[in-house]
Each structure stands twice: as structure tokens, then as C-alpha cells.
Amino acid sequence: MARHEYYDDDGSPLREQCPRCGDTFLGDYGDRLHCGKCSYTEFK
């Protein structure tokens, strides 16, 4: 994906970032948010 799909015009991220890693975005799977790098999972 292109960089403009992850960040707003002012540079703020559009998606939630992993609180454990800090440098990766959380994938949205409908009922949960999941980090593919460290396996952090947040249930909605």
C-alpha cells in the first residue's frame, strides 16, 4: 500500500498503531485489532 493510505495530510496516522511495538499498524479483523509483528490482540 502507498504511504498516503496510512497517513493523513498532516502526517498523523489514520490507523491505530501497536502499543507494544509502536512502529506497526494494527490490522482490523472486524471483531479485533491484531499486530502481525508481535501478535498483540485487542478485542472490540
C-alpha positions in Angstrom: 0.0 0.0 0.0 1.1 3.5 -0.7 2.2 5.8 2.2 -0.8 8.2 1.6 -3.2 5.3 2.5 -1.7 5.1 6.0 -1.3 8.8 6.9 -3.5 11.9 6.8 -2.4 15.1 5.0 -1.0 16.5 8.2 1.1 13.3 8.9 -1.0 11.8 11.6 -1.7 8.0 11.2 -5.2 7.0 10.0 -5.0 3.6 11.7 -4.2 2.6 15.2 -0.6 1.7 16.0 0.5 -1.2 18.1 1.1 -0.1 21.8 3.7 -2.8 22.3 5.8 -2.3 19.1 5.0 1.3 18.4 6.1 1.1 14.7 3.5 -1.1 13.2 -0.2 -0.7 12.5 -2.9 -2.9 13.9 -4.9 -4.9 11.3 -8.7 -4.6 11.6 -10.4 -8.0 11.5 -13.9 -7.0 12.4 -14.1 -8.2 15.9 -10.5 -7.5 16.9 -7.3 -5.5 16.1 -4.2 -7.5 15.7 -0.5 -6.8 15.3 1.2 -9.2 12.9 4.7 -8.4 14.3 4.3 -9.2 18.0 0.8 -10.9 18.0 -0.7 -8.2 20.2 -4.6 -8.5 20.0 -7.2 -6.1 21.1 -10.8 -7.2 21.1 -13.5 -4.7 20.3 
